[in-house]
Amino acid sequence: MTMTPNPPSYEKRGPAGPGPLLPGRRSTVMVVVERPDPEEALQESMDWVEAFERDCGLVLDPQATELYGVAKASDLKDNLRPPRDGAVAEYLDFICVDGAWLHPGDCPTAPPDSNGAPAWAWAYYQAVMGLDDGAFCTIWDVVPLPVAA
């Protein structure tokens, strides 16, 4: 079996702006990688975080940027139900799936029968439910550095 090599991180693109991130405030980024090997998935996830920093317009504190968690999509799907509130999505500031970056101010609208849940909760739900079961979801804590005066 021949695998397509991962493109270098400089070929990946981060979000066009900082979205809801604020300097000095811890934020959370979910990066989804569809690689069968956990080590390859983690490396690609790190490449996406590098692209995130390079393109979002803020400098991340390297001492505070850290991997918070890793889960297989199948494990997340097991207990995921259509949202009725913001729940899990409230803790995420960005989601990267297939190279597309979403954040609460820039995500698809909620469906007409949204159960009263916000669009961001539906974006998370649809992102996870649309994944192959073997995809890895990595959660990163990032802290943008304060802007120099």
Number of C-alpha atoms within 10 A of each C-alpha: 3 4 6 6 7 14 10 10 19 12 11 18 20 24 21 12 13 19 16 13 19 15 16 14 12 17 19 22 23 25 26 28 27 21 16 11 11 16 10 15 22 20 14 22 25 18 20 24 24 17 18 26 20 19 17 17 15 19 17 22 17 11 8 13 17 15 17 13 11 17 14 20 23 18 13 15 15 9 7 13 9 13 21 13 17 16 11 13 21 14 11 20 22 29 26 23 18 11 15 11 19 22 22 20 12 14 17 14 12 16 12 7 7 16 13 13 17 20 22 28 24 24 22 24 19 13 17 21 18 12 20 13 15 17 20 26 27 23 21 22 17 26 23 22 17 14 10 4 3
